[in-house]
Amino acid sequence: MAPQLTDAFARKFYYLRLSITDVCNFRCTYCLPDGYKPGRVSNNGFLSVDEIRRVTRAFAAMGTEKVRLTGGEPSLRRDFTDIIETVRQNEAIRQIAVTTNGYRLARDAANWKAAGLTHVNVSVDSLDARQFHAITGQDKFRQVMDGIDAAFDAGFTKVKVNTVLMRDINHHQLDTFLAWIKPRPIQLRFIELMETGEGSDLFHKHHISGMVLREALLQRGWIHQIRQRSDGPAQVFCHPDYAGEIGLIMPYEKDFCASCNRLRVSSVGKLHLCLFGDGGVDLRDLLLEDAQQSELETRITAALAHKKQTHFLHQGNTGITQNLSYIGG
């Protein structure tokens, strides 16, 4: 049995979110409204495949069961399939997931599945093509929808779709989303808009609590499901008449952080204990050689002693996160 990463509040960490790039080709209003701006990458560039192998091997040795590859847009890396295959080498890791804007999903879903990818999350903030274009800055709605179909064709039995919940933009479109997932095994996850350093004005204009949707779902007979230990933070609801599910991610809800089970490593090799923390712990100097694994595990374990009990979003403190592509959302 692998030793389990545990913090000072007895939370156990089974889930690693690993960013492999902060580059993105979309310009979502809540993340990169002005597009990607180079300049945050260290002189060594993004983590190499060998560095990714070493860091995921260390986390697997400490009980990590799930790795999610994030960005930016992770599929923009030409070696993305190699990265999936590298992570798959860790037998302890049962789930390898990706969060993608779906830009290359239609082309590559089958290759990713063959490489070892087990789960796909696609960002879709509107089912209206014009509104999708307005939110993302890309006229790619049909391409993304085709990508979701391609994922099912490739053998993924369920696809998760991430929708950032925004007042007066999509919060009133629940019926449209429910009709879409009724015949499809899609877990549609509404994510509360979160404040970031660069998105404060947008947050105050468009934030709405996911509790509004939760009440609507409960009134319609949706049933709250039990959360598994390596699941993400979503509260998941099912309904006997629907093939799909609804997930609600509500970081402003009381005690949201009590069930935290995930750690983050950035695309330049920094360990982040919280998406909205004040800094990161550099791991990259311990990713040079395989023989450094013991020292790497020791540094990760020691860092956990400094993980806070909760984020400070309620106080308007967004920490180091200027936008969600920086650490990986």
One Martini backbone bead per residue (centre of mass of N, CA, C, O) as a GRO file, in nm:
protein
  329
    1MET     BB    1   0.094   0.038   0.025
    2ALA     BB    2   0.072   0.356  -0.028
    3PRO     BB    3   0.147   0.642   0.076
    4GLN     BB    4  -0.047   0.912   0.207
    5LEU     BB    5  -0.142   1.217   0.136
    6THR     BB    6  -0.139   1.448   0.419
    7ASP     BB    7  -0.273   1.689   0.612
    8ALA     BB    8  -0.344   1.886   0.897
    9PHE     BB    9  -0.675   1.808   0.821
   10ALA     BB   10  -0.697   1.502   0.709
   11ARG     BB   11  -0.645   1.527   0.413
   12LYS     BB   12  -0.666   1.342   0.113
   13PHE     BB   13  -0.450   1.278  -0.186
   14TYR     BB   14  -0.561   1.142  -0.516
   15TYR     BB   15  -0.525   1.421  -0.690
   16LEU     BB   16  -0.382   1.536  -1.002
   17ARG     BB   17  -0.309   1.856  -1.143
   18LEU     BB   18  -0.155   1.878  -1.468
   19SER     BB   19   0.022   2.112  -1.617
   20ILE     BB   20   0.158   2.157  -1.971
   21THR     BB   21   0.026   2.446  -2.025
   22ASP     BB   22  -0.063   2.808  -2.084
   23VAL     BB   23  -0.164   2.769  -2.360
   24CYS     BB   24  -0.421   2.935  -2.568
   25ASN     BB   25  -0.669   2.962  -2.847
   26PHE     BB   26  -0.860   3.094  -2.659
   27ARG     BB   27  -1.097   3.383  -2.546
   28CYS     BB   28  -1.219   3.378  -2.270
   29THR     BB   29  -1.380   3.601  -2.070
   30TYR     BB   30  -1.289   3.442  -1.781
   31CYS     BB   31  -0.965   3.425  -1.873
   32LEU     BB   32  -0.870   3.524  -2.203
   33PRO     BB   33  -0.986   3.797  -2.351
   34ASP     BB   34  -0.685   3.881  -2.490
   35GLY     BB   35  -0.535   3.639  -2.480
   36TYR     BB   36  -0.238   3.506  -2.510
   37LYS     BB   37   0.056   3.581  -2.301
   38PRO     BB   38   0.364   3.582  -2.304
   39GLY     BB   39   0.608   3.530  -2.002
   40ARG     BB   40   0.574   3.285  -1.775
   41VAL     BB   41   0.795   3.123  -1.877
   42SER     BB   42   1.059   2.965  -1.827
   43ASN     BB   43   1.371   2.899  -1.951
   44ASN     BB   44   1.284   2.576  -1.962
   45GLY     BB   45   1.000   2.563  -1.995
   46PHE     BB   46   0.816   2.312  -2.022
   47LEU     BB   47   0.752   2.020  -1.933
   48SER     BB   48   0.878   1.730  -1.989
   49VAL     BB   49   0.833   1.403  -2.030
   50ASP     BB   50   1.037   1.320  -1.811
   51GLU     BB   51   0.927   1.507  -1.589
   52ILE     BB   52   0.644   1.387  -1.591
   53ARG     BB   53   0.728   1.103  -1.512
   54ARG     BB   54   0.854   1.178  -1.234
   55VAL     BB   55   0.614   1.323  -1.097
   56THR     BB   56   0.400   1.094  -1.131
   57ARG     BB   57   0.560   0.874  -0.988
   58ALA     BB   58   0.564   1.010  -0.712
   59PHE     BB   59   0.259   1.036  -0.671
   60ALA     BB   60   0.195   0.734  -0.701
   61ALA     BB   61   0.373   0.649  -0.450
   62MET     BB   62   0.157   0.851  -0.270
   63GLY     BB   63  -0.155   0.763  -0.388
   64THR     BB   64  -0.217   0.839  -0.666
   65GLU     BB   65  -0.511   0.783  -0.896
   66LYS     BB   66  -0.529   1.079  -1.038
   67VAL     BB   67  -0.488   1.240  -1.363
   68ARG     BB   68  -0.493   1.577  -1.480
   69LEU     BB   69  -0.477   1.731  -1.790
   70THR     BB   70  -0.373   2.067  -1.838
   71GLY     BB   71  -0.413   2.427  -1.865
   72GLY     BB   72  -0.475   2.552  -2.091
   73GLU     BB   73  -0.413   2.368  -2.397
   74PRO     BB   74  -0.291   2.053  -2.410
   75SER     BB   75  -0.323   1.981  -2.730
   76LEU     BB   76  -0.091   2.185  -2.830
   77ARG     BB   77   0.087   1.960  -2.776
   78ARG     BB   78   0.268   1.744  -2.976
   79ASP     BB   79   0.323   1.536  -2.710
   80PHE     BB   80   0.051   1.441  -2.580
   81THR     BB   81   0.043   1.135  -2.631
   82ASP     BB   82   0.309   1.079  -2.482
   83ILE     BB   83   0.209   1.174  -2.207
   84ILE     BB   84  -0.008   0.966  -2.165
   85GLU     BB   85   0.180   0.718  -2.184
   86THR     BB   86   0.353   0.801  -1.942
   87VAL     BB   87   0.135   0.799  -1.720
   88ARG     BB   88   0.043   0.497  -1.771
   89GLN     BB   89   0.296   0.356  -1.634
   90ASN     BB   90   0.124   0.399  -1.378
   91GLU     BB   91  -0.056   0.164  -1.211
   92ALA     BB   92  -0.187   0.345  -0.977
   93ILE     BB   93  -0.316   0.494  -1.214
   94ARG     BB   94  -0.661   0.486  -1.305
   95GLN     BB   95  -0.675   0.795  -1.400
   96ILE     BB   96  -0.686   0.971  -1.722
   97ALA     BB   97  -0.723   1.312  -1.780
   98VAL     BB   98  -0.893   1.580  -1.968
   99THR     BB   99  -0.887   1.931  -2.028
  100THR     BB  100  -1.079   2.074  -2.299
  101ASN     BB  101  -1.191   2.270  -2.581
  102GLY     BB  102  -1.207   2.057  -2.844
  103TYR     BB  103  -1.039   2.136  -3.100
  104ARG     BB  104  -0.894   1.818  -3.128
  105LEU     BB  105  -1.097   1.581  -3.077
  106ALA     BB  106  -1.191   1.472  -3.353
  107ARG     BB  107  -0.898   1.390  -3.443
  108ASP     BB  108  -0.777   1.249  -3.140
  109ALA     BB  109  -0.948   1.061  -2.956
  110ALA     BB  110  -0.848   0.777  -3.041
  111ASN     BB  111  -0.549   0.818  -2.968
  112TRP     BB  112  -0.589   0.882  -2.669
  113LYS     BB  113  -0.724   0.618  -2.595
  114ALA     BB  114  -0.489   0.432  -2.686
  115ALA     BB  115  -0.277   0.572  -2.482
  116GLY     BB  116  -0.485   0.594  -2.192
  117LEU     BB  117  -0.726   0.753  -2.187
  118THR     BB  118  -1.030   0.778  -1.969
  119HIS     BB  119  -1.097   1.099  -1.962
  120VAL     BB  120  -1.333   1.369  -2.059
  121ASN     BB  121  -1.315   1.729  -2.075
  122VAL     BB  122  -1.542   1.984  -2.192
  123SER     BB  123  -1.570   2.314  -2.298
  124VAL     BB  124  -1.918   2.446  -2.261
  125ASP     BB  125  -2.106   2.758  -2.234
  126SER     BB  126  -2.280   2.696  -2.501
  127LEU     BB  127  -2.555   2.594  -2.738
  128ASP     BB  128  -2.492   2.859  -2.886
  129ALA     BB  129  -2.298   2.952  -3.142
  130ARG     BB  130  -2.287   3.261  -3.097
  131GLN     BB  131  -2.226   3.257  -2.793
  132PHE     BB  132  -1.976   3.085  -2.807
  133HIS     BB  133  -1.815   3.292  -2.972
  134ALA     BB  134  -1.835   3.526  -2.765
  135ILE     BB  135  -1.688   3.373  -2.529
  136THR     BB  136  -1.422   3.242  -2.697
  137GLY     BB  137  -1.343   3.374  -2.991
  138GLN     BB  138  -1.465   3.110  -3.143
  139ASP     BB  139  -1.584   2.942  -3.445
  140LYS     BB  140  -1.623   2.611  -3.288
  141PHE     BB  141  -1.884   2.455  -3.216
  142ARG     BB  142  -1.905   2.217  -3.419
  143GLN     BB  143  -1.626   2.100  -3.361
  144VAL     BB  144  -1.684   2.032  -3.062
  145MET     BB  145  -1.931   1.851  -3.107
  146ASP     BB  146  -1.776   1.647  -3.282
  147GLY     BB  147  -1.578   1.570  -3.055
  148ILE     BB  148  -1.781   1.438  -2.868
  149ASP     BB  149  -1.866   1.221  -3.066
  150ALA     BB  150  -1.577   1.103  -3.101
  151ALA     BB  151  -1.544   1.005  -2.812
  152PHE     BB  152  -1.763   0.794  -2.825
  153ASP     BB  153  -1.650   0.643  -3.075
  154ALA     BB  154  -1.372   0.573  -2.913
  155GLY     BB  155  -1.505   0.466  -2.606
  156PHE     BB  156  -1.630   0.674  -2.438
  157THR     BB  157  -1.891   0.647  -2.199
  158LYS     BB  158  -1.811   0.939  -2.085
  159VAL     BB  159  -1.879   1.294  -2.082
  160LYS     BB  160  -1.747   1.594  -1.976
  161VAL     BB  161  -1.904   1.918  -1.918
  162ASN     BB  162  -1.796   2.251  -1.901
  163THR     BB  163  -1.981   2.521  -1.726
  164VAL     BB  164  -1.983   2.850  -1.687
  165LEU     BB  165  -2.154   3.029  -1.456
  166MET     BB  166  -2.366   3.307  -1.581
  167ARG     BB  167  -2.512   3.586  -1.542
  168ASP     BB  168  -2.710   3.660  -1.824
  169ILE     BB  169  -2.594   3.413  -2.013
  170ASN     BB  170  -2.666   3.088  -1.880
  171HIS     BB  171  -2.854   3.049  -1.617
  172HIS     BB  172  -3.140   3.027  -1.803
  173GLN     BB  173  -3.049   2.735  -1.971
  174LEU     BB  174  -3.130   2.460  -1.840
  175ASP     BB  175  -3.333   2.329  -2.039
  176THR     BB  176  -3.135   2.304  -2.274
  177PHE     BB  177  -2.929   2.123  -2.130
  178LEU     BB  178  -3.121   1.892  -2.048
  179ALA     BB  179  -3.205   1.809  -2.337
  180TRP     BB  180  -2.915   1.730  -2.428
  181ILE     BB  181  -2.867   1.497  -2.189
  182LYS     BB  182  -3.098   1.292  -2.200
  183PRO     BB  183  -2.958   1.094  -2.443
  184ARG     BB  184  -2.675   1.155  -2.293
  185PRO     BB  185  -2.359   1.054  -2.138
  186ILE     BB  186  -2.350   1.344  -1.976
  187GLN     BB  187  -2.156   1.549  -1.759
  188LEU     BB  188  -2.287   1.843  -1.647
  189ARG     BB  189  -2.080   2.119  -1.536
  190PHE     BB  190  -2.137   2.366  -1.311
  191ILE     BB  191  -1.933   2.660  -1.275
  192GLU     BB  192  -1.851   2.887  -1.081
  193LEU     BB  193  -1.764   3.192  -1.091
  194MET     BB  194  -1.432   3.310  -1.054
  195GLU     BB  195  -1.208   3.500  -0.901
  196THR     BB  196  -0.960   3.704  -1.048
  197GLY     BB  197  -0.719   3.930  -1.102
  198GLU     BB  198  -0.843   3.985  -1.414
  199GLY     BB  199  -1.179   3.918  -1.321
  200SER     BB  200  -1.342   4.110  -1.127
  201ASP     BB  201  -1.562   4.253  -1.295
  202LEU     BB  202  -1.698   4.000  -1.407
  203PHE     BB  203  -1.772   3.873  -1.141
  204HIS     BB  204  -1.961   4.104  -1.030
  205LYS     BB  205  -2.160   4.078  -1.279
  206HIS     BB  206  -2.187   3.723  -1.316
  207HIS     BB  207  -2.229   3.608  -1.049
  208ILE     BB  208  -2.365   3.283  -0.943
  209SER     BB  209  -2.518   3.058  -0.764
  210GLY     BB  210  -2.559   2.709  -0.769
  211MET     BB  211  -2.815   2.694  -0.584
  212VAL     BB  212  -3.022   2.762  -0.800
  213LEU     BB  213  -2.990   2.487  -0.949
  214ARG     BB  214  -3.029   2.291  -0.717
  215GLU     BB  215  -3.323   2.361  -0.658
  216ALA     BB  216  -3.429   2.294  -0.941
  217LEU     BB  217  -3.348   1.995  -0.940
  218LEU     BB  218  -3.496   1.898  -0.685
  219GLN     BB  219  -3.782   1.983  -0.791
  220ARG     BB  220  -3.733   1.765  -1.049
  221GLY     BB  221  -3.595   1.487  -0.914
  222TRP     BB  222  -3.312   1.507  -0.843
  223ILE     BB  223  -3.018   1.313  -0.739
  224HIS     BB  224  -2.789   1.285  -0.495
  225GLN     BB  225  -2.464   1.177  -0.504
  226ILE     BB  226  -2.201   0.992  -0.416
  227ARG     BB  227  -1.878   1.052  -0.329
  228GLN     BB  228  -1.567   0.987  -0.439
  229ARG     BB  229  -1.232   1.005  -0.350
  230SER     BB  230  -1.133   1.085  -0.669
  231ASP     BB  231  -1.308   1.306  -0.706
  232GLY     BB  232  -1.419   1.585  -0.765
  233PRO     BB  233  -1.608   1.878  -0.652
  234ALA     BB  234  -1.869   1.768  -0.747
  235GLN     BB  235  -2.211   1.778  -0.743
  236VAL     BB  236  -2.410   1.496  -0.815
  237PHE     BB  237  -2.682   1.441  -1.052
  238CYS     BB  238  -2.973   1.236  -1.098
  239HIS     BB  239  -3.206   1.077  -1.345
  240PRO     BB  240  -3.420   0.835  -1.466
  241ASP     BB  241  -3.476   1.009  -1.754
  242TYR     BB  242  -3.152   1.029  -1.773
  243ALA     BB  243  -2.837   0.979  -1.914
  244GLY     BB  244  -2.748   1.217  -1.771
  245GLU     BB  245  -2.569   1.465  -1.578
  246ILE     BB  246  -2.523   1.676  -1.287
  247GLY     BB  247  -2.287   1.931  -1.200
  248LEU     BB  248  -2.166   2.108  -0.901
  249ILE     BB  249  -1.946   2.395  -0.865
  250MET     BB  250  -1.901   2.553  -0.526
  251PRO     BB  251  -1.657   2.754  -0.390
  252TYR     BB  252  -1.867   2.944  -0.201
  253GLU     BB  253  -1.933   2.724  -0.026
  254LYS     BB  254  -1.963   2.591   0.259
  255ASP     BB  255  -1.701   2.365   0.299
  256PHE     BB  256  -1.558   2.309   0.025
  257CYS     BB  257  -1.255   2.237   0.140
  258ALA     BB  258  -1.303   1.975   0.316
  259SER     BB  259  -1.287   1.782   0.031
  260CYS     BB  260  -1.006   1.805  -0.047
  261ASN     BB  261  -0.803   1.594  -0.309
  262ARG     BB  262  -0.604   1.817  -0.450
  263LEU     BB  263  -0.329   1.880  -0.661
  264ARG     BB  264  -0.075   2.104  -0.808
  265VAL     BB  265   0.099   2.128  -1.127
  266SER     BB  266   0.278   2.313  -1.317
  267SER     BB  267   0.429   2.372  -1.632
  268VAL     BB  268   0.706   2.455  -1.439
  269GLY     BB  269   0.711   2.278  -1.157
  270LYS     BB  270   0.485   2.372  -0.951
  271LEU     BB  271   0.355   2.348  -0.637
  272HIS     BB  272   0.000   2.366  -0.568
  273LEU     BB  273  -0.221   2.375  -0.293
  274CYS     BB  274  -0.383   2.610  -0.447
  275LEU     BB  275  -0.540   2.792  -0.680
  276PHE     BB  276  -0.546   3.047  -0.442
  277GLY     BB  277  -0.264   3.083  -0.377
  278ASP     BB  278   0.054   3.258  -0.314
  279GLY     BB  279   0.220   2.998  -0.415
  280GLY     BB  280   0.511   2.792  -0.489
  281VAL     BB  281   0.678   2.475  -0.522
  282ASP     BB  282   0.974   2.381  -0.629
  283LEU     BB  283   1.055   2.076  -0.840
  284ARG     BB  284   1.260   2.081  -1.086
  285ASP     BB  285   1.538   2.006  -0.945
  286LEU     BB  286   1.389   1.699  -0.898
  287LEU     BB  287   1.360   1.625  -1.240
  288LEU     BB  288   1.646   1.522  -1.365
  289GLU     BB  289   1.638   1.242  -1.199
  290ASP     BB  290   1.546   0.935  -1.086
  291ALA     BB  291   1.717   0.945  -0.807
  292GLN     BB  292   1.518   1.192  -0.683
  293GLN     BB  293   1.250   1.079  -0.566
  294SER     BB  294   1.277   1.087  -0.258
  295GLU     BB  295   1.321   1.395  -0.241
  296LEU     BB  296   1.058   1.472  -0.379
  297GLU     BB  297   0.864   1.344  -0.175
  298THR     BB  298   0.963   1.510   0.067
  299ARG     BB  299   0.883   1.790  -0.042
  300ILE     BB  300   0.582   1.740  -0.079
  301THR     BB  301   0.517   1.659   0.211
  302ALA     BB  302   0.619   1.922   0.346
  303ALA     BB  303   0.425   2.121   0.199
  304LEU     BB  304   0.150   2.020   0.327
  305ALA     BB  305   0.188   2.174   0.604
  306HIS     BB  306   0.092   2.459   0.439
  307LYS     BB  307  -0.193   2.397   0.403
  308LYS     BB  308  -0.484   2.534   0.394
  309GLN     BB  309  -0.814   2.507   0.491
  310THR     BB  310  -0.869   2.758   0.293
  311HIS     BB  311  -0.980   2.975   0.101
  312PHE     BB  312  -1.010   3.354   0.013
  313LEU     BB  313  -1.259   3.442  -0.172
  314HIS     BB  314  -1.453   3.588   0.028
  315GLN     BB  315  -1.217   3.823   0.054
  316GLY     BB  316  -1.087   3.860  -0.247
  317ASN     BB  317  -0.856   3.637  -0.249
  318THR     BB  318  -0.665   3.511  -0.540
  319GLY     BB  319  -0.379   3.528  -0.534
  320ILE     BB  320  -0.180   3.415  -0.804
  321THR     BB  321  -0.445   3.415  -0.979
  322GLN     BB  322  -0.504   3.579  -1.279
  323ASN     BB  323  -0.565   3.305  -1.436
  324LEU     BB  324  -0.675   2.978  -1.533
  325SER     BB  325  -0.412   2.906  -1.717
  326TYR     BB  326  -0.168   2.914  -1.521
  327ILE     BB  327  -0.245   2.633  -1.348
  328GLY     BB  328  -0.544   2.485  -1.449
  329GLY     BB  329  -0.827   2.536  -1.284
   0.00000   0.00000   0.00000
